[in-house]
Amino acid sequence: MPDAYQPDWDIYTCHIEDKPAIIGLDLDLRRFAPLSKKPYAIFISVYLKNPRADGFPQGDEFTMLGEIEDCLVQQLETTLQAHFVGRTMSNGIRDFYFYASGTLLHDKYIADAMIQFPDYHYDFGVKEDKTWELYFDFLFPDVQEFQRIQNRKVLRTLKQHGDIAERARLIDHWIYFSAETERELYGQQVQRLGFVIEARPVDERDPHPYGLRLSRNDRTDEESIDAAVMLLWELAQEMNARYDGWETVIVAQ
C-alpha cells in the first residue's frame, strides 16, 4: 500500500435486498483503489446460528463473529497477501470481502481458517474485479451517507474531549462555488434559514474558487448536526457547489 494509506474503518446502516443491513468498510481505500495488483475479489459468507428476528446476531455470537473475522483476515493476508476491505451483516449472514493478486488454493486457505469453527456453515466465491466494483458500487456509501459518516467522526472527537452536545454554540460551515452569482444566491437562501455569512474567500486555483463561510447556533447531537449539514449539502448540490465540512468549539462546561 502507498505510504499515505491509513486504515479508516467505519460502519453505516442500510438495506440489502430489502433486509436491514450494517456495512463496515475501510474508507481510506477510496483514495487508492482500484489496486491494479489486486484484481480478484474474494467473498466469504458465514451463516449465523441464532440470529435475531431482524437478522442481526445476538449474545455471544458477536464475539464469535469477531474471532472468525480475525482468523480469516490473518489467514488470507498471510497466504494470499489479500487485503481485507469490508464486511456486511444482513439476513442472518456475515459476509467478508477481500482483494488479492491471485486465488490459487484460496479454497484451502479459507477451509483452514474455518475448520476452527466447526459449528458454522459457510460459502465463498471469487470473481475478477479489476475496477473494484464490489468495493465502490456495493460496499461504499452514497454521497449523503458518506457525509453523515464524516459528521459522526467529528462528533466522536468532540465527545472524547468532553463536549456537551445539548449546548448550542456557533458552528461554521464551508461551501465552494464555481460562479460568484451562485454563491450570492446561495447566501441569500441560507440567511433566511438563520445562517450568518462570516466570510467570502476566493481561491482562483480551485475549480470552485468562490467560498462561503457560514455560521449558526446549533447543538452538536447527531440529529441536529445531520439536519443542518444535509440542508446545506442539498442546497449546494442544486447549484453544483461543494459542501466542504464544518467545525466548532468544544463546550465542556
N, C-alpha and C positions, 0 to 999 in steps of 0.2 A: 504494500500500500504506500501511497505518497506520504512524505514526512508530514504534510499538513493535515493528514487524516486524523480525526479524533472521534472515537465511537460516541454516538449520541442517541441512545435508546430512549424511546418514549412510546406511549400507548394511546389509543383512541377507540371509541366505541362506534359501531356502525351496524349494518345488516349484510349478511352474506346469504343469498338466495332466500330472502325474506325471514331469515333467522337472526336473532340478536348475536352480535359478534364483538370480540375485542381483538384488535390488531396491534401488535408490537413490532417495531422495526428500528433499524439503525438509520436515522435521518441523515447523518453526515455523508453516507454513501452517495447521496444525490449529487454531491459536488464532483464526484469522480467516475461514477458509473455512466455507461457500461464499461466494465473492465474487460479489455479485449483478450486477456489471458485467462479469463474465467467465463467461458461462453455456455457452460452447461448448468442448468438449474436442477437441483435435486430436492425433492419434497417428500416428507415422511409424515404419515398420518397415524396418530396414536389414539385409540378409542378409549374413552373414559369408562370405568367400571360402574360408577354410580353417579351419573350427572344429576343436577337439579332439573326441575321442570323446564327451566329456561335454557338448558343445555350446557350450563357452566359447571365447573367442578365444585365440590363441597368437602368440608372437613379436611382430613389428612391428604386427600388426593392433590391438593395444591402443592404440598411439599413433594409428593412423589413425582408429579409432572416436572417440577424443578430439577429433581435428580435425573430424570430421563433426559431432559434438555442438556444438562451439564455433561452427561455421558456421551450423547450424540455429538455435541459440539467438540468435545475433546477427541473423540474417535475420528471424525471426518476432517477436522483440522490437521490431525497428525498424519493420517494415511493418504488423504487426497489433497491436502493443503486447501481445503474448501473454506469458504468464508460464509459464516452464519449471518443472514441478512434480515430475517424476520420470523414471526410466528403468528398464528391465528388461533382463536378459541371460539368455536361455534357448533351448535347442534350435537354436543357430546363428543367432539373431536378436537384434538390439539394437533395442528399442523406446524411443521418446522421446515424452513426454506434455506437452502444453501446454494452458492455458486462455486463451481470448481473448474479446473482446467481440463480434467478428464474424468471418466467414470469407470475405469477399469476396476473390477472387483467391488464396486460400490455396494452391491447386494450383500457380499460377505461382511464388509465393514459395518454396515447397518445391523446385520444379524448379530455380529459380535458385541455390539453395544446393547441391543435389545434382549439378548439372552440373559442379561442380569435382571430383567423384569418379566419373568415368565407369565405373570398374570395378565399381561397387557397384549391385546391384539393390535397389530399394526399393518399398514400398507406403505408402499413407497413407489416413486416413479422418477423418471429423468426425462428432460427434453432439452434440445439445443435452443438457446435463447440469447443470441448474440447482442440483441438490443436491450436486454434485461427488462423485457416487457412485464414479466411477473412482478418485478420489484416496482416499476414505475406505474403500471396500469392496474395492478391488483392490490399490492400492499400499501403503496404510498397514498396518503390522504389527499382529498381535493383541496383546492386553494383556501376555502373557507375553514375547513378543519385544520389545515396546517397553521393558519393564523391563530386559531384557538389554542393549538399546542404551544405556539410561541408565547401566547398570553400566560398559559399555565407555568411556563418556565420562569417568567418574570415574577409571577405571584409566589412561586415556591421560594425564590430568592428573597423576596420581601418577608415572607413568613419566617424564614430561617433567621432573619435579623430582627425578629420580634414585632413586625408590623401589625398594627391593629386594623383589620380590614374594614371594620364598621365606621372608622373615622374618615370623613370626606377630606380631601386635600386636592390641590391643583395637580392635574395630570396633563402632561404635554404629549402632543401627537405631531408627527411629521408626515406631510403628503407632498409629492412632487409631480409637476405637470409639464407637458410638452409645449404648452402655449400659455402666455400670460393672461389672455382673456379667459381661459378655462379656470385658471387659478382664482381670478377675481369673482367669477360666477360661483365657484365652489365656496369661496369665503363668504359671500352673501348668504348662501343657503345655510351654512353651518352656524353662522352668527344667530340666525333665527332659532337655532336649537340650543342656544346657551353657550356656545364656544366663543372664545375670545381669540382674535388674531394677535399673536405675540411678535411674529417676525415674518419677513418675506425674503428669504435668502435666494441668491441666484448663483448657479454654477454652470457656466457655459460648456464645460466639458462633459456634462451629464446629458444623456438623451432626454431626460426630463429635468431641464435646468431650473425651472421656476418652483421654488419651495414655499411651503406654508407651514409655520409652526403655530399650532393651536393649543389652547388650554381650557380646561373646565374643571370645576369642583366635582369630584366623583369619589365613591368608595372603591376599595380595592378587593372586594369579594369577586369571585369568578363571574357571577351573573351580571354585576354592574359593569365590569371591565369588558366582558364579551359584548354586552349591549352597546356600549359606547364605541368600541373598536369596530364591530361589524357594521354599525351605522356609517361610520366614516369610510370604512373599506368599500362598502357597497356604492356609496356616492362616488368614490374615487373610480371604481370600475366603470361607472356610467360615463365618465369623462376621459377614459383611457389614461388615468393618472395612477401613480404608485403610492399606496399607503406604506410607510416605511417604519412603523413601530411607535412605541410610546415609552415614557419613563416618568417616574415620580420620586418624591422623597419618602423616606421611611417615617411613619408615625408610630412610635413605640410607647408613648405615654400620653 
